[in-house]
């Protein structure tokens, strides 16, 4: 009988602990990020947008031909440094000719996380931002 009482008490303690933990969520707020990319007023037609926060969170999004980008999935809310990188060729089946690689004419200072001055703040919810890189 003592074993049954002890088991019941353990079950109740476990239930209370789970319910208490469920009410104390420590999840950070998140947001989505999309937008356009330009350099000195001209649309950037290829490459990648790279983001990294001081907390170490990061993401990458491909720049479409029309200069738009969209990060897949949510990002923790906060400030991110933004830098660009050249397009990466897609793997092709054997014997297939590679397509023409679009020009990527962005100065090196915007392609390095250490030298870029571009930042973006991701707020909870949807974020649509223009990334305007300027000399």
N, C-alpha and C positions, 0 to 999 in steps of 0.2 A: 504494500500500500504506500509506503514511503517513496518507493521508486516512481509510482504513478503520480504522486503529488509533485515530486521533483521534476518529472517530465512536463507536467502541465505548467509549472512555474517557468520552466525554460522556454516553452512555447510562447507563453504570454510575454515574457521579457523580449523574445525575438520579434514578436509582432509589434510591440511598442517601439523597439529600436528601428525597425524597418519604417514604420509610419513616421517617426520623428525624422529620420534621415530623408524621407521623401519630401517632407515639408521644408527642408533646408537645402535647396538646390544651390550648388556652387558653380553651376554652368555660367560661363561668360556670355554676354549678349553677342550675337553675330549679325553680319550683314552680307549682302550680295554686292558685287561690284561689276559694272559694265561702263562703257563709254567710248570715246574716240581718242585717237592719237594724232598729234600734228607736230611738225618741227618747223619753226619760223613761219607759221601760218599755212604751211602746205601739209596735206594729208600724208601720213606714213602708211604705205600700202602693204608692208610685209614685216615680218619679224615677230617678236614676242614681247609682251609686257611682263616684267618680273617684279614681284613685291616681297619685301622682307620687313618684319617689325623688329623692334628692339627686344621683344620677348622671344624671338626666334620663329614666329609664325611666318609662313611664306606661301606664295602661289605663283603660277605662271599662266598666261593666257595668250593664245595666238591672235595676231593682228590680221583681220580680214582685208581683202583688197580695197574695200571702201573705207578703211581706217578704223573700223570698230573692233572692240574686244569685249569678251565676257569671261569672267573667272567662273569656272565650274565649281559649284558648291559654295557653302557659306565660309566667311572669314571671321575670326574673332574681331570684334570692334576694337579700333585703336588706330594709331598712326603707323604708316608704312613708307619706307623709302622705295622709290620706283626707278627702275632702270630698264633699258631696252636691250634686246639681243637679236642678232641676225636670224633669219629663218633657217630652220633645220630641214634638210631634204628628207622627204618621206621615203621609206624603203620601197623598192619596186621589184616586181617579179623578174626573174632572169629573162634577158632578151628585150625588155621594154626600155625604150629610150627615155631618159629623164626629161621632165619639162624644163622650160627656161626658168632660171631662178630670178625672181624679182629683185630689183635694186634695193639695197638697204643703205641709204645715204644719211647716216646719223653720226655725228662726231663721237669719238671714243669717250669723251667725258660723260656722255649719257648712257654708255653701255657698261658702266662699272658702278657697283653699289657704293664704293668708297668715294667716288667723285661726283656722282649725281646729286643735284640739289632738289630734285623733284620729290615731293612727298604727297601723300593722300591720306585723308582721315576717313576710315570706314566707320560709319555710324550704324547702329542697329537698324535693320530693315534694308530696303533696296537703295543702292547708291549708283547714280548715273553721273559720271564725271568726265569732263574733257581734260585730257593730259596734253598740255601745251608746252612742249620743250622749246626754249628760246636761248639763243646765244647772248 
